[in-house]
Amino acid sequence: MADVEQASGSRTPAVSSYKGHGIHAAPGVHEYALELVRAALPDGGRVLEVGSGCGALALRLRDAGLDVVPTDLDPPHDWIARLDLDDPDWTDETRGPFDLVVCVETLEHVENPRQVLRSIRALLRPGDRLLVSTPNVTHPHSRLLTLLRGAPYVFGPRFYHAPGHITLLPDWALTEHVRQAGFDDLRVSTGGDHFYRGAMRLAFRLEMAVLALLGIRARRPRSGDGVCTFVTATAV
């Protein structure tokens, strides 16, 4: 979600950082993910992160006292293991066991999210946990964009190749994929902010007020604008 249209109309990278490592996610997503991880593992534990990107979330989790094994399709650092989620080749390091698998803002990049979730489930013992998130395409703003231009927020032709958003997962589909992969005790929430700033931010707020008057309301977000859908679940 790192390539968005700014108020000026130009397309520029909207990437913040954590300890110098780029955050390729909407503002507030990593902070909310950490909150959910802490709730899932209050006493700490071993975590596999799939789709680590530059490693910003992995570092944030490590700083919170968790033992994290980060992975990515094209790892930029030697401390991030290579892993192709569409065709995984598990190693001794990435096979586990793990107490939790974190897959934040990643499933929209893969060809077969159900297969990815089944592969993740195979790594876990009954009672181990999953945290997954993806852009919230059922958010009222995304629903309006779909009506006007045929694609929700951060999807469509401009986002297909960069950053590679190829799979739309409305919350009903995401939760059913997770359930069918072998998880239960699903809990759904939303968090994260839009990239809009300045005049675009004001226009977004006005739009949301009008949509609310029309009866089109967002799920009450746990954090920010609710731009991303988060699901936590337990392996059965």
Backbone as CSV, one residue per row, in Angstrom:
resi,resn,N_x,N_y,N_z,CA_x,CA_y,CA_z,C_x,C_y,C_z
1,MET,0.826,-1.194,0.000,0.000,0.000,0.000,0.866,1.252,0.000
2,ALA,1.981,1.191,-0.673,2.954,2.265,-0.540,2.918,3.278,-1.658
3,ASP,2.029,3.111,-2.634,2.031,4.024,-3.772,0.643,4.615,-3.910
4,VAL,0.446,5.851,-3.473,-0.879,6.450,-3.433,-0.848,7.825,-4.075
5,GLU,-2.025,8.291,-4.426,-2.138,9.609,-5.053,-2.264,10.665,-3.972
6,GLN,-1.391,11.612,-3.987,-1.404,12.672,-3.000,-2.351,13.794,-3.449
7,ALA,-2.548,14.774,-2.560,-3.474,15.864,-2.846,-3.070,16.645,-4.083
8,SER,-1.783,16.693,-4.374,-1.330,17.439,-5.539,-1.628,16.726,-6.842
9,GLY,-2.020,15.438,-6.750,-2.296,14.662,-7.948,-1.116,13.825,-8.390
10,SER,0.072,14.061,-7.831,1.243,13.261,-8.192,1.257,11.993,-7.362
11,ARG,1.922,10.957,-7.883,2.027,9.701,-7.167,3.426,9.601,-6.573
12,THR,3.487,9.563,-5.251,4.764,9.506,-4.569,4.700,8.430,-3.499
13,PRO,5.835,7.821,-3.152,5.823,6.796,-2.106,5.363,7.377,-0.782
14,ALA,4.408,6.718,-0.162,3.928,7.142,1.150,4.420,6.126,2.168
15,VAL,5.700,6.152,2.459,6.315,5.152,3.318,6.960,5.850,4.499
16,SER,6.539,5.515,5.703,7.226,5.972,6.895,8.230,4.889,7.266
17,SER,8.812,4.973,8.455,9.831,3.995,8.799,9.825,3.723,10.288
18,TYR,10.454,2.611,10.650,10.689,2.256,12.042,12.161,1.868,12.147
19,LYS,12.910,2.648,12.889,14.354,2.432,13.018,15.040,2.377,11.658
20,GLY,14.582,3.222,10.739,15.193,3.306,9.428,14.711,2.277,8.429
21,HIS,13.776,1.412,8.807,13.258,0.384,7.915,11.859,0.800,7.441
22,GLY,11.669,0.838,6.121,10.431,1.339,5.560,9.214,0.536,5.972
23,ILE,8.107,1.246,6.237,6.829,0.628,6.576,5.951,0.674,5.338
24,HIS,5.767,-0.476,4.709,4.944,-0.540,3.502,3.529,-0.954,3.876
25,ALA,2.888,-0.100,4.651,1.529,-0.328,5.109,0.926,1.018,5.464
26,ALA,-0.376,1.054,5.582,-1.059,2.296,5.920,-0.652,2.762,7.317
27,PRO,-0.710,4.063,7.571,-0.351,4.579,8.896,-1.166,3.903,10.000
28,GLY,-0.491,3.514,11.056,-1.165,2.922,12.207,-1.358,1.424,12.140
29,VAL,-1.120,0.805,10.982,-1.350,-0.633,10.843,-0.385,-1.434,11.702
30,HIS,0.898,-1.098,11.665,1.865,-1.855,12.452,1.650,-1.660,13.949
31,GLU,1.295,-0.463,14.354,1.036,-0.224,15.769,-0.160,-1.054,16.249
32,TYR,-1.197,-1.110,15.433,-2.367,-1.897,15.829,-2.061,-3.388,15.798
33,ALA,-1.264,-3.833,14.822,-0.853,-5.236,14.768,-0.108,-5.623,16.038
34,LEU,0.787,-4.763,16.497,1.518,-5.037,17.738,0.552,-5.170,18.913
35,GLU,-0.453,-4.321,18.961,-1.451,-4.402,20.031,-2.151,-5.767,20.024
36,LEU,-2.502,-6.250,18.833,-3.182,-7.540,18.726,-2.248,-8.695,19.057
37,VAL,-0.973,-8.589,18.669,-0.005,-9.630,19.005,0.176,-9.713,20.517
38,ARG,0.275,-8.581,21.172,0.430,-8.576,22.625,-0.776,-9.206,23.309
39,ALA,-1.975,-8.956,22.750,-3.181,-9.555,23.320,-3.197,-11.065,23.123
40,ALA,-2.682,-11.520,21.961,-2.662,-12.956,21.664,-1.583,-13.689,22.450
41,LEU,-0.449,-13.013,22.692,0.687,-13.626,23.393,1.102,-12.727,24.560
42,PRO,0.276,-12.638,25.594,0.606,-11.722,26.694,1.889,-12.078,27.421
43,ASP,2.305,-13.343,27.350,3.540,-13.769,28.013,4.692,-13.933,27.027
44,GLY,4.539,-13.397,25.815,5.569,-13.525,24.805,5.473,-14.864,24.087
45,GLY,6.386,-15.102,23.148,6.372,-16.351,22.411,7.150,-16.235,21.117
46,ARG,7.114,-17.325,20.327,7.835,-17.374,19.070,6.875,-17.069,17.931
47,VAL,7.278,-16.156,17.048,6.398,-15.641,16.002,7.066,-15.811,14.645
48,LEU,6.305,-16.316,13.677,6.721,-16.297,12.277,5.983,-15.160,11.585
49,GLU,6.725,-14.249,10.973,6.085,-13.206,10.175,6.283,-13.521,8.700
50,VAL,5.199,-13.619,7.961,5.282,-13.842,6.519,4.927,-12.530,5.817
51,GLY,5.707,-12.180,4.810,5.517,-10.898,4.141,6.097,-9.756,4.946
52,SER,7.365,-9.881,5.346,7.961,-8.901,6.260,8.400,-7.615,5.587
53,GLY,8.507,-7.614,4.242,8.971,-6.415,3.571,10.364,-6.028,4.023
54,CYS,10.528,-4.777,4.452,11.830,-4.290,4.909,12.138,-4.658,6.351
55,GLY,11.195,-5.311,7.041,11.455,-5.779,8.398,11.009,-4.854,9.505
56,ALA,10.241,-3.804,9.173,9.854,-2.827,10.194,8.980,-3.441,11.280
57,LEU,8.002,-4.250,10.886,7.129,-4.851,11.893,7.879,-5.900,12.704
58,ALA,8.754,-6.668,12.056,9.539,-7.659,12.781,10.376,-6.992,13.869
59,LEU,10.998,-5.866,13.547,11.795,-5.150,14.540,10.914,-4.628,15.672
60,ARG,9.733,-4.142,15.318,8.809,-3.632,16.343,8.398,-4.765,17.296
61,LEU,8.140,-5.943,16.726,7.760,-7.085,17.557,8.932,-7.552,18.422
62,ARG,10.134,-7.544,17.858,11.306,-7.934,18.650,11.534,-6.973,19.797
63,ASP,11.321,-5.697,19.544,11.493,-4.703,20.597,10.463,-4.883,21.710
64,ALA,9.342,-5.555,21.372,8.317,-5.847,22.382,8.618,-7.138,23.132
65,GLY,9.767,-7.769,22.843,10.176,-8.941,23.582,9.814,-10.267,22.956
66,LEU,9.362,-10.262,21.694,8.966,-11.495,21.026,10.125,-12.067,20.222
67,ASP,10.143,-13.383,20.098,11.139,-14.085,19.286,10.555,-14.218,17.878
68,VAL,11.074,-13.433,16.932,10.452,-13.304,15.612,11.363,-13.874,14.532
69,VAL,10.771,-14.689,13.648,11.444,-15.156,12.438,10.761,-14.464,11.260
70,PRO,11.393,-13.454,10.634,10.770,-12.726,9.526,11.066,-13.395,8.192
71,THR,10.113,-13.350,7.272,10.290,-13.919,5.930,9.696,-12.981,4.894
72,ASP,10.197,-13.086,3.661,9.652,-12.292,2.568,10.048,-12.937,1.240
73,LEU,9.278,-12.638,0.198,9.574,-13.179,-1.126,10.914,-12.680,-1.645
74,ASP,11.217,-11.411,-1.387,12.468,-10.811,-1.868,13.108,-10.064,-0.710
75,PRO,13.691,-10.775,0.239,14.186,-10.128,1.457,15.329,-9.161,1.184
76,PRO,15.242,-7.938,1.727,16.304,-6.948,1.508,17.463,-7.080,2.484
77,HIS,17.321,-7.930,3.512,18.377,-8.104,4.515,18.625,-9.592,4.728
78,ASP,19.850,-9.934,5.128,20.170,-11.350,5.314,19.534,-11.935,6.569
79,TRP,18.982,-11.093,7.454,18.302,-11.613,8.635,16.819,-11.884,8.376
80,ILE,16.368,-11.644,7.146,15.014,-12.001,6.734,15.112,-13.194,5.796
81,ALA,14.438,-14.285,6.133,14.500,-15.501,5.319,13.635,-15.353,4.077
82,ARG,14.065,-15.971,2.960,13.274,-15.948,1.737,12.158,-16.972,1.817
83,LEU,10.950,-16.557,1.443,9.809,-17.460,1.437,8.805,-16.997,0.394
84,ASP,8.505,-17.866,-0.574,7.490,-17.611,-1.600,6.190,-18.227,-1.118
85,LEU,5.245,-17.408,-0.703,4.004,-17.918,-0.132,3.167,-18.685,-1.151
86,ASP,3.290,-18.358,-2.437,2.538,-19.084,-3.451,3.147,-20.459,-3.733
87,ASP,4.414,-20.644,-3.364,5.089,-21.931,-3.561,6.124,-22.090,-2.451
88,PRO,5.676,-22.320,-1.210,6.590,-22.266,-0.072,7.552,-23.448,-0.022
89,ASP,8.784,-23.135,0.315,9.822,-24.133,0.546,10.292,-23.933,1.982
90,TRP,9.665,-24.657,2.921,9.929,-24.443,4.333,11.294,-24.980,4.717
91,THR,11.985,-24.256,5.554,13.283,-24.668,6.079,13.139,-24.984,7.568
92,ASP,14.224,-25.476,8.175,14.171,-25.757,9.610,13.838,-24.499,10.398
93,GLU,14.335,-23.353,9.923,14.087,-22.093,10.636,12.643,-21.652,10.508
94,THR,12.044,-21.825,9.315,10.695,-21.298,9.087,9.598,-22.323,9.359
95,ARG,9.969,-23.575,9.633,8.961,-24.610,9.835,8.375,-24.583,11.243
96,GLY,9.063,-23.970,12.171,8.509,-23.846,13.510,9.137,-24.808,14.499
97,PRO,8.492,-25.008,15.659,7.128,-24.561,15.963,7.044,-23.073,16.310
98,PHE,5.843,-22.532,16.109,5.563,-21.132,16.409,4.298,-21.036,17.245
99,ASP,4.251,-20.015,18.079,3.046,-19.747,18.858,2.047,-18.894,18.080
100,LEU,2.569,-18.167,17.087,1.733,-17.241,16.330,2.363,-17.008,14.965
101,VAL,1.524,-16.968,13.932,1.967,-16.526,12.607,1.312,-15.189,12.318
102,VAL,2.112,-14.209,11.922,1.633,-12.867,11.579,1.731,-12.694,10.070
103,CYS,0.629,-12.324,9.462,0.562,-12.119,8.008,-0.184,-10.809,7.766
104,VAL,0.533,-9.697,7.898,-0.072,-8.360,7.853,0.126,-7.732,6.481
105,GLU,-0.977,-7.348,5.841,-0.959,-6.667,4.543,-0.160,-7.473,3.516
106,THR,-0.472,-8.746,3.410,0.275,-9.642,2.542,-0.629,-10.459,1.624
107,LEU,-1.771,-10.925,2.102,-2.617,-11.816,1.305,-3.112,-11.170,0.021
108,GLU,-3.237,-9.842,-0.001,-3.666,-9.178,-1.238,-2.600,-9.263,-2.323
109,HIS,-1.387,-9.681,-1.963,-0.280,-9.798,-2.916,-0.123,-11.216,-3.480
110,VAL,-0.833,-12.194,-2.943,-0.606,-13.581,-3.339,-1.702,-14.060,-4.283
111,GLU,-1.370,-15.099,-5.066,-2.310,-15.623,-6.062,-3.390,-16.493,-5.438
112,ASN,-3.066,-17.201,-4.375,-4.011,-18.141,-3.793,-4.018,-17.987,-2.275
113,PRO,-4.786,-17.037,-1.749,-4.760,-16.803,-0.300,-5.242,-17.998,0.511
114,ARG,-6.178,-18.782,-0.014,-6.638,-19.956,0.733,-5.510,-20.969,0.910
115,GLN,-4.726,-21.182,-0.159,-3.607,-22.110,-0.055,-2.553,-21.595,0.916
116,VAL,-2.304,-20.302,0.893,-1.352,-19.712,1.841,-1.809,-19.954,3.275
117,LEU,-3.087,-19.750,3.543,-3.608,-19.950,4.893,-3.538,-21.418,5.305
118,ARG,-3.767,-22.332,4.364,-3.631,-23.751,4.680,-2.169,-24.098,4.989
119,SER,-1.239,-23.502,4.239,0.179,-23.737,4.500,0.573,-23.221,5.880
120,ILE,0.044,-22.060,6.245,0.315,-21.507,7.568,-0.255,-22.416,8.650
121,ARG,-1.473,-22.900,8.435,-2.090,-23.781,9.445,-1.251,-25.029,9.670
122,ALA,-0.625,-25.547,8.613,0.179,-26.770,8.734,1.393,-26.569,9.633
123,LEU,1.805,-25.324,9.848,2.950,-25.037,10.707,2.575,-25.002,12.182
124,LEU,1.289,-24.877,12.472,0.844,-24.573,13.825,0.276,-25.798,14.538
125,ARG,0.415,-25.797,15.849,-0.197,-26.808,16.692,-1.594,-26.336,17.094
126,PRO,-2.495,-27.260,17.435,-3.792,-26.826,17.944,-3.621,-25.863,19.108
127,GLY,-4.324,-24.760,19.048,-4.221,-23.747,20.088,-3.289,-22.607,19.750
128,ASP,-2.408,-22.794,18.751,-1.560,-21.695,18.304,-2.398,-20.666,17.555
129,ARG,-1.836,-19.491,17.347,-2.634,-18.365,16.897,-2.214,-17.856,15.528
130,LEU,-3.150,-17.145,14.892,-2.940,-16.481,13.602,-3.393,-15.037,13.703
131,LEU,-2.606,-14.129,13.106,-3.026,-12.739,12.921,-2.825,-12.405,11.457
132,VAL,-3.897,-11.998,10.789,-3.824,-11.673,9.364,-4.570,-10.369,9.124
133,SER,-4.091,-9.580,8.164,-4.812,-8.362,7.796,-4.702,-8.134,6.299
134,THR,-5.639,-7.343,5.785,-5.673,-7.006,4.360,-6.463,-5.712,4.209
135,PRO,-6.291,-4.961,3.108,-7.067,-3.731,2.942,-8.568,-3.981,3.066
136,ASN,-9.235,-3.104,3.756,-10.667,-3.228,4.028,-11.477,-2.721,2.827
137,VAL,-11.764,-3.626,1.888,-12.443,-3.221,0.661,-13.941,-3.020,0.866
138,THR,-14.463,-3.320,2.071,-15.869,-3.044,2.366,-16.051,-1.730,3.123
139,HIS,-14.973,-1.006,3.358,-15.067,0.321,3.965,-15.923,1.211,3.057
140,PRO,-16.771,2.080,3.606,-17.618,2.924,2.756,-16.856,3.703,1.698
141,HIS,-15.654,4.179,2.013,-14.859,4.908,1.023,-14.499,3.993,-0.144
142,SER,-14.114,2.763,0.154,-13.792,1.817,-0.915,-15.029,1.443,-1.716
143,ARG,-16.152,1.314,-1.045,-17.396,0.990,-1.763,-17.775,2.105,-2.730
144,LEU,-17.576,3.365,-2.314,-17.854,4.488,-3.200,-16.882,4.502,-4.378
145,LEU,-15.587,4.275,-4.110,-14.611,4.247,-5.199,-14.909,3.117,-6.184
146,THR,-15.372,1.979,-5.671,-15.730,0.865,-6.550,-16.877,1.262,-7.465
147,LEU,-17.857,1.986,-6.921,-18.983,2.455,-7.728,-18.531,3.454,-8.788
148,LEU,-17.613,4.355,-8.420,-17.223,5.433,-9.320,-16.171,5.016,-10.341
149,ARG,-15.227,4.136,-9.937,-14.118,3.817,-10.843,-13.876,2.323,-11.037
150,GLY,-14.680,1.507,-10.363,-14.602,0.069,-10.568,-13.591,-0.657,-9.722
151,ALA,-12.963,0.027,-8.753,-11.981,-0.618,-7.885,-11.947,0.107,-6.541
152,PRO,-11.781,-0.631,-5.433,-11.715,0.016,-4.121,-10.384,0.713,-3.894
153,TYR,-10.272,1.352,-2.753,-9.072,2.076,-2.347,-7.854,1.160,-2.402
154,VAL,-6.764,1.639,-3.009,-5.481,0.958,-3.211,-5.586,-0.314,-4.037
155,PHE,-6.624,-0.407,-4.885,-6.728,-1.473,-5.870,-7.022,-0.855,-7.234
156,GLY,-6.898,-1.669,-8.274,-7.146,-1.194,-9.629,-5.881,-1.230,-10.463
157,PRO,-5.966,-0.765,-11.712,-4.820,-0.867,-12.637,-3.544,-0.239,-12.117
158,ARG,-3.618,0.879,-11.415,-2.405,1.559,-10.932,-1.712,0.785,-9.828
159,PHE,-2.448,-0.076,-9.143,-1.898,-0.769,-7.987,-1.658,-2.254,-8.250
160,TYR,-1.960,-2.707,-9.449,-1.835,-4.126,-9.759,-0.370,-4.566,-9.780
161,HIS,0.468,-3.789,-10.448,1.886,-4.151,-10.553,2.728,-3.557,-9.434
162,ALA,2.416,-2.368,-9.000,3.136,-1.730,-7.900,2.122,-1.005,-7.024
163,PRO,1.936,-1.515,-5.812,2.760,-2.487,-5.084,2.374,-3.959,-5.277
164,GLY,1.505,-4.286,-6.198,1.176,-5.691,-6.435,-0.072,-6.158,-5.716
165,HIS,-1.097,-5.313,-5.651,-2.364,-5.695,-5.025,-3.221,-6.411,-6.061
166,ILE,-3.189,-7.750,-6.027,-3.842,-8.541,-7.070,-5.066,-9.304,-6.579
167,THR,-5.287,-9.356,-5.260,-6.376,-10.169,-4.718,-7.204,-9.353,-3.733
168,LEU,-8.474,-9.153,-4.063,-9.390,-8.453,-3.169,-10.008,-9.454,-2.207
169,LEU,-10.018,-9.097,-0.912,-10.564,-9.985,0.110,-11.515,-9.209,1.019
170,PRO,-12.796,-9.142,0.661,-13.760,-8.559,1.599,-13.767,-9.367,2.888
171,ASP,-14.203,-8.761,3.979,-14.070,-9.420,5.280,-14.801,-10.753,5.340
172,TRP,-15.937,-10.874,4.647,-16.657,-12.152,4.680,-15.835,-13.257,4.022
173,ALA,-15.120,-12.936,2.930,-14.293,-13.929,2.247,-13.052,-14.252,3.071
174,LEU,-12.427,-13.230,3.629,-11.241,-13.449,4.442,-11.550,-14.364,5.621
175,THR,-12.629,-14.095,6.338,-12.960,-14.914,7.505,-13.302,-16.343,7.089
176,GLU,-13.984,-16.515,5.969,-14.322,-17.865,5.533,-13.067,-18.621,5.089
177,HIS,-12.142,-17.944,4.419,-10.864,-18.569,4.053,-10.124,-19.044,5.314
178,VAL,-10.078,-18.188,6.329,-9.392,-18.537,7.576,-10.071,-19.742,8.235
179,ARG,-11.392,-19.732,8.260,-12.128,-20.833,8.883,-11.893,-22.153,8.140
180,GLN,-11.958,-22.097,6.813,-11.777,-23.291,6.007,-10.352,-23.823,6.067
181,ALA,-9.404,-22.955,6.407,-8.003,-23.381,6.516,-7.724,-24.139,7.807
182,GLY,-8.680,-24.130,8.753,-8.498,-24.889,9.978,-8.355,-24.063,11.234
183,PHE,-9.054,-22.941,11.281,-9.012,-22.069,12.448,-10.425,-21.821,12.972
184,ASP,-10.522,-21.532,14.253,-11.791,-21.065,14.803,-11.519,-19.932,15.776
185,ASP,-12.530,-19.565,16.568,-12.419,-18.438,17.492,-11.954,-17.182,16.748
186,LEU,-12.588,-16.929,15.597,-12.204,-15.780,14.776,-12.722,-14.487,15.399
187,ARG,-11.876,-13.486,15.402,-12.257,-12.156,15.875,-11.829,-11.136,14.826
188,VAL,-12.799,-10.341,14.385,-12.589,-9.396,13.290,-12.619,-7.975,13.833
189,SER,-11.654,-7.169,13.421,-11.638,-5.752,13.776,-11.011,-4.976,12.628
190,THR,-11.066,-3.670,12.717,-10.472,-2.836,11.670,-9.568,-1.789,12.307
191,GLY,-8.529,-1.404,11.569,-7.599,-0.411,12.076,-6.769,0.183,10.953
192,GLY,-6.012,1.208,11.271,-5.183,1.876,10.281,-5.861,3.077,9.665
193,ASP,-5.050,4.026,9.223,-5.534,5.282,8.652,-5.300,5.323,7.145
194,HIS,-6.115,6.121,6.448,-5.847,6.414,5.046,-4.583,7.282,4.939
195,PHE,-4.019,7.285,3.746,-2.830,8.100,3.509,-3.174,9.579,3.305
196,TYR,-4.443,9.915,3.165,-4.844,11.274,2.815,-4.389,12.281,3.868
197,ARG,-3.904,13.417,3.394,-3.494,14.508,4.270,-3.997,15.825,3.698
198,GLY,-4.031,16.853,4.526,-4.424,18.185,4.085,-5.830,18.238,3.529
199,ALA,-5.976,18.838,2.345,-7.291,19.019,1.729,-7.951,17.677,1.426
200,MET,-7.146,16.673,1.046,-7.707,15.355,0.763,-8.284,14.729,2.031
201,ARG,-7.655,14.960,3.154,-8.144,14.435,4.426,-9.482,15.071,4.777
202,LEU,-9.574,16.383,4.573,-10.822,17.088,4.842,-11.936,16.590,3.931
203,ALA,-11.621,16.389,2.656,-12.607,15.873,1.716,-13.065,14.475,2.115
204,PHE,-12.134,13.655,2.594,-12.480,12.314,3.050,-13.451,12.376,4.226
205,ARG,-13.198,13.251,5.179,-14.083,13.381,6.337,-15.478,13.831,5.917
206,LEU,-15.534,14.766,4.979,-16.829,15.232,4.480,-17.562,14.092,3.769
207,GLU,-16.831,13.355,2.966,-17.427,12.207,2.264,-18.012,11.198,3.252
208,MET,-17.264,10.880,4.312,-17.725,9.908,5.297,-18.976,10.394,6.014
209,ALA,-19.054,11.706,6.271,-20.238,12.255,6.923,-21.461,12.119,6.026
210,VAL,-21.293,12.403,4.736,-22.402,12.282,3.783,-22.843,10.824,3.662
211,LEU,-21.884,9.898,3.554,-22.221,8.483,3.449,-22.951,7.997,4.703
212,ALA,-22.541,8.495,5.866,-23.206,8.110,7.106,-24.655,8.594,7.120
213,LEU,-24.876,9.807,6.605,-26.250,10.324,6.517,-27.107,9.470,5.589
214,LEU,-26.461,8.859,4.589,-27.175,7.983,3.656,-27.340,6.566,4.202
215,GLY,-26.829,6.334,5.402,-26.947,5.022,6.018,-25.829,4.061,5.685
216,ILE,-24.765,4.550,5.045,-23.626,3.701,4.688,-22.515,3.986,5.693
217,ARG,-22.391,3.103,6.655,-21.467,3.340,7.752,-20.392,2.260,7.806
218,ALA,-19.236,2.639,8.331,-18.128,1.696,8.479,-18.288,0.901,9.762
219,ARG,-17.718,-0.321,9.768,-17.566,-1.043,11.029,-16.786,-0.149,11.978
220,ARG,-17.220,-0.080,13.222,-16.532,0.794,14.176,-15.074,0.375,14.307
221,PRO,-14.133,1.221,13.891,-12.718,0.819,13.914,-12.177,0.755,15.325
222,ARG,-11.261,-0.177,15.539,-10.545,-0.232,16.809,-9.396,0.759,16.813
223,SER,-8.979,1.172,15.614,-7.840,2.079,15.499,-7.961,2.863,14.204
224,GLY,-7.770,4.164,14.257,-7.755,4.985,13.055,-9.068,4.978,12.297
225,ASP,-8.957,4.971,10.957,-10.124,5.019,10.087,-10.678,3.633,9.771
226,GLY,-9.986,2.588,10.179,-10.441,1.246,9.841,-10.146,0.859,8.412
227,VAL,-9.018,1.348,7.876,-8.685,1.129,6.470,-8.306,-0.330,6.189
228,CYS,-7.945,-1.095,7.210,-7.571,-2.504,7.026,-8.406,-3.393,7.944
229,THR,-8.692,-4.586,7.446,-9.404,-5.602,8.228,-8.406,-6.551,8.862
230,PHE,-8.543,-6.782,10.150,-7.681,-7.692,10.906,-8.510,-8.876,11.397
231,VAL,-7.936,-10.060,11.296,-8.574,-11.259,11.834,-7.558,-11.973,12.710
232,THR,-7.950,-12.269,13.947,-7.172,-13.166,14.785,-7.954,-14.458,14.934
233,ALA,-7.240,-15.592,14.992,-7.899,-16.884,15.040,-7.003,-17.890,15.738
234,THR,-7.602,-19.025,16.098,-6.902,-20.092,16.813,-6.912,-21.359,15.974
235,ALA,-5.767,-22.010,15.845,-5.676,-23.261,15.098,-6.414,-24.376,15.827
236,VAL,-7.161,-25.197,15.078,-7.893,-26.319,15.671,-7.229,-27.624,15.277
